[in-house]
């Protein structure tokens, strides 16, 4: 499917002209973080070979689904990929994995490095068959620290990097996780960038390398970037915590009949806001008179806005803010997002025909590339759908493939 499909509906095509066409990635990951990283790269044109155990990626089992093994999250996370089943504990499965790596730019895994070594699939094993390969580990904690090897999931990392506690500090309620797989997807994007950067370096120098992008450090990078605040300085000049985003009223504002999302941010916005509500003089009064003054007393600023916004309807405020050039929008549900007219006009929510799962909606690949357009060229694969195809590309003849099928080293 090209980036210009009419009415947001398209058939899935095998054409790849994205900017990463010619890059091949061996994806040994499962669940969300690793598959999301490779989904981004696959959307950009990379040939991603997804290696699965005979039981399949765990996300295949997470519904809703029309058919077993094709859960909704799996369908989104693994589009534009090919699936091969390999039993990596079987000698023939391990050998096939290394054979595939000969023509790959990178291999991505998300189990502990020690477990990869026990399988005979450490960096040395891959570098022996392909010195230019990038060997990328995506797991919970960096190997140099005392937490190395600990299990890590999105909820745990959100809790351990302070995200749940930041929710408590802002709301005064109990700690809460963000209601999406925030750590998995954020660190997955870090991994995608790191992997592409390392492949570029390997193609330039002729040498691959071993890299790791751990979840804990990845989310700590994000949280501390916002919330070091006074702890930035040594000695500290105040508490950690970005005051604006922790202000209790930094949330959708209640109107007379609903909620509105609003950010009155710069001096121009504030002058326009006070003019619109008939109080232009307040723009020169503390704490509204400057960005620094507002930041110093941001809780009081947001509280004032909350009281004012409660006096009119959502539609009245939207009209006023639009006329005053103040950033505002109505509060959306996920269902509203799916039907948003802007996303419809830009064909971001695409409808595709899956050969076994029928008609599906999925987000389009992100961004536009006028010379190397992205596409939804492959639906999420059935388990082992491409096992024989990929093995043939690695040099296996029909007899060798049949032997692997008979031994259980692969299925398809």
C-alpha angles and dihedrals in degrees: 000000000000125000092259104059112154119252092358092285124118147156117242112252134194093228116118119189100143121131092263095053107138094033113112123196128190104214115200094166132110141186112033119310100058096035090050091053091051092042088060090049093045090051087055091056106270118143102239117193108199112208112204135181117240088263091056132222111323090236090067086075098052112100162248092083139149095214132023114271095021105091121172096252092048090052092056098039097049107040117127090031137109122227125220123174115222127169097217091192089061113083091229091050092050092047091050091051090055091045090055090050092063090078098035129099094208145007119210123197135171107196123094115288089237090059090050089052092051088054090053089246103114124133093272091057093052095041089053091063096034119019091187095057122121109222107203126188120197110185143125109281137014115264093233094065136073093254092062112135097018116136114255133192132171095262093049093049092047088053096044094049094052099253095123090046091050087056089053092048092052099043102031085227130106120304112275136188118235105262096244136058090272099160095044094051098039094051090040088062090049088053093049091053092045093049095049091046092051093047089052089051092048092051090050098045103026091234128108125204145199116255135176130197108188122201096226095052091040094057092039086057090055097043097044092047088065103028110039086092109143090006087066088083128069109247093029118256093205142320127327113253134087101252097207096056092041095052109123092232094051092111135085107308119239114238127189091276109017141330138303132197111226139167117186096185122153131043092263091054092052094048090050092047095053092044090052094053092045098253105103092154093067091070088075096044126091131293092020101051100092142008091252093050092048092048091052092057101023096143091060091045093054091043090055091051091048091055092049096045091053090067099069140042125266093248092049091052094045091053092046095047092047090053090046096048092240118146110251140139140175119265111264133209119210087258090055089052092055090053098039110139093222093053089046092051092049090045091234096144102060129194114216136177113237114201093231106014098049126214113007138176118220137163114262121243106278122256136011126267113188096197101030106030119192123235146188091241100157132033119228104285130246113243108287092355092144101032097115094039094053093044090053089053088053090056101264115145124216093265092053091048091049090051091052091049091049093049093049093242087124140009131200 
